[in-house]
Amino acid sequence: MKLSLNQVTLGGNLGADAEITYMPNGDAKAQCNVATTRSWQVDGQWQEATDWHRVVLWRPSDYVQGHLQKGTPVLVEGRLQTRSYEKDGEKRYVTEVIARKVQPLVEKDRADEQPLVSAPKSYLDPGNTSNPRKLAVPQDGGWSGSTETGITDDDVPF
């Protein structure tokens, strides 16, 4: 048996409100784009680049509609999937993150604003002095898609 692992974890911001569509069988599909930004230094000057990731969440909970809004910081857990389709006689490819879970992140420095979900103080990272925007992952908040049997921590050999 060959070991195979397809797991993605993204932390970023939604670029637009999630689009909810319904399949002919009635299943719902939420689709959104998540921006992740990386930065590095060149000759003492900070450079920054943003990558965009298409995220698909099958059979999202009803809570998703109205809560996956532009600018919301989120944590996405899922797997990569590349598919092809034909448009105007040309074969095209798209790589998507098929999300198992999309979870809002609550920013500690915005404590005066009403968060989507609240996080216990133990989820805040008071020791993180390198990033002034400290993020907390809500313990029970977030949205899950279809339950798939997949690789668990017990399947990873290290």
C-alpha positions as CSV (number, residue, x, y, z in Angstrom):
1,M,0.0,0.0,0.0
2,K,1.3,3.4,-1.0
3,L,0.9,6.3,1.4
4,S,-1.1,9.1,-0.1
5,L,-2.0,12.4,1.6
6,N,-4.0,15.2,0.1
7,Q,-4.6,17.8,2.8
8,V,-4.8,21.5,2.6
9,T,-5.1,24.1,5.4
10,L,-5.5,27.8,4.4
11,G,-5.8,30.9,6.6
12,G,-6.9,33.9,4.7
13,N,-9.7,36.4,3.9
14,L,-12.7,35.9,1.6
15,G,-12.5,38.0,-1.6
16,A,-16.3,38.1,-2.0
17,D,-19.5,36.8,-0.5
18,A,-19.9,33.0,-1.0
19,E,-22.1,32.0,-3.8
20,I,-24.6,29.3,-2.9
21,T,-26.0,27.2,-5.8
22,Y,-28.2,24.1,-5.8
23,M,-27.7,21.0,-7.9
24,P,-30.6,19.2,-9.6
25,N,-30.7,16.6,-6.8
26,G,-31.1,19.5,-4.3
27,D,-27.6,19.4,-2.8
28,A,-26.2,22.8,-2.0
29,K,-22.7,24.0,-3.0
30,A,-21.0,27.0,-1.5
31,Q,-18.1,28.5,-3.5
32,C,-15.8,31.3,-2.6
33,N,-12.3,32.6,-3.1
34,V,-9.8,32.9,-0.3
35,A,-6.8,35.3,-0.5
36,T,-3.6,34.3,1.3
37,T,-0.8,36.9,1.5
38,R,2.9,36.2,2.0
39,S,5.6,38.7,2.6
40,W,9.4,38.7,2.4
41,Q,12.3,41.2,2.5
42,V,14.5,42.2,-0.4
43,D,17.3,44.7,0.2
44,G,15.6,45.9,3.4
45,Q,12.3,46.5,1.6
46,W,9.2,44.4,2.3
47,Q,7.6,42.7,-0.6
48,E,4.1,41.2,-0.6
49,A,2.2,38.8,-2.9
50,T,-1.4,37.5,-2.7
51,D,-2.5,34.1,-3.9
52,W,-6.1,33.3,-4.6
53,H,-7.7,29.9,-3.9
54,R,-11.0,28.7,-5.1
55,V,-12.8,26.9,-2.3
56,V,-15.9,24.6,-2.7
57,L,-17.9,23.4,0.2
58,W,-20.5,20.7,-0.6
59,R,-23.7,20.5,1.4
60,P,-22.9,23.5,3.7
61,S,-25.0,24.2,6.7
62,D,-27.7,26.9,6.6
63,Y,-25.5,29.1,8.7
64,V,-23.1,29.6,5.8
65,Q,-25.5,31.8,3.8
66,G,-25.1,35.4,5.0
67,H,-22.0,34.6,7.1
68,L,-19.3,33.8,4.5
69,Q,-19.0,37.5,3.5
70,K,-16.3,39.5,1.8
71,G,-13.3,40.2,4.0
72,T,-14.1,37.6,6.6
73,P,-10.9,35.9,7.9
74,V,-11.3,32.1,7.6
75,L,-9.5,28.9,8.3
76,V,-10.1,26.3,5.5
77,E,-9.4,22.6,5.9
78,G,-9.8,20.3,2.9
79,R,-8.2,18.6,-0.1
80,L,-7.0,19.7,-3.5
81,Q,-8.9,18.6,-6.6
82,T,-8.0,19.4,-10.2
83,R,-10.7,18.9,-12.8
84,S,-11.0,19.7,-16.5
85,Y,-13.8,21.1,-18.6
86,E,-14.3,22.3,-22.2
87,K,-15.1,25.9,-23.1
88,D,-15.3,27.2,-26.6
89,G,-13.7,24.0,-27.9
90,E,-10.7,24.4,-25.6
91,K,-9.9,22.1,-22.7
92,R,-9.3,24.0,-19.4
93,Y,-8.2,23.0,-16.0
94,V,-9.1,24.3,-12.6
95,T,-7.7,23.4,-9.2
96,E,-10.0,23.8,-6.2
97,V,-9.9,23.2,-2.5
98,I,-12.7,20.9,-1.7
99,A,-13.4,22.0,1.9
100,R,-14.3,19.8,4.7
101,K,-14.5,22.7,7.1
102,V,-14.6,26.5,6.8
103,Q,-14.2,28.3,10.1
104,P,-14.2,32.0,10.8
105,L,-11.2,33.5,12.6
106,V,-11.8,36.2,15.3
107,E,-9.3,39.0,15.5
108,K,-8.2,39.8,19.0
109,D,-7.6,43.5,18.2
110,R,-11.2,43.9,17.2
111,A,-12.7,42.8,20.5
112,D,-15.0,45.8,20.4
113,E,-16.7,44.5,17.3
114,Q,-19.3,41.7,17.4
115,P,-17.5,38.5,16.2
116,L,-19.3,35.8,14.1
117,V,-18.6,33.4,16.9
118,S,-16.8,33.8,20.2
119,A,-13.6,32.1,21.1
120,P,-12.4,31.2,24.6
121,K,-9.4,33.2,25.7
122,S,-7.3,30.1,25.6
123,Y,-7.5,30.2,21.8
124,L,-5.8,33.6,21.6
125,D,-2.1,33.5,21.2
126,P,-0.7,36.0,23.7
127,G,2.9,34.9,23.0
128,N,2.8,35.9,19.3
129,T,4.7,39.1,19.3
130,S,5.8,38.9,15.7
131,N,2.3,39.5,14.3
132,P,0.1,42.3,15.9
133,R,-3.1,40.8,14.4
134,K,-3.5,37.8,16.7
135,L,-6.1,35.3,15.4
136,A,-8.2,32.9,17.4
137,V,-9.9,29.8,16.1
138,P,-13.4,29.4,17.5
139,Q,-13.7,26.1,19.4
140,D,-17.2,25.1,18.2
141,G,-17.8,27.6,15.4
142,G,-17.3,27.0,11.8
143,W,-19.1,25.2,9.0
144,S,-18.6,21.7,7.8
145,G,-19.5,20.2,4.5
146,S,-20.3,16.6,3.7
147,T,-18.7,14.0,6.0
148,E,-16.1,12.0,4.1
149,T,-14.1,9.1,5.4
150,G,-10.6,10.1,4.7
151,I,-7.1,10.1,6.2
152,T,-7.0,10.8,9.9
153,D,-4.0,11.6,12.1
154,D,-3.7,7.9,12.8
155,D,-3.0,7.1,9.2
156,V,0.1,9.4,9.0
157,P,3.2,7.4,9.9
158,F,5.0,10.3,11.8
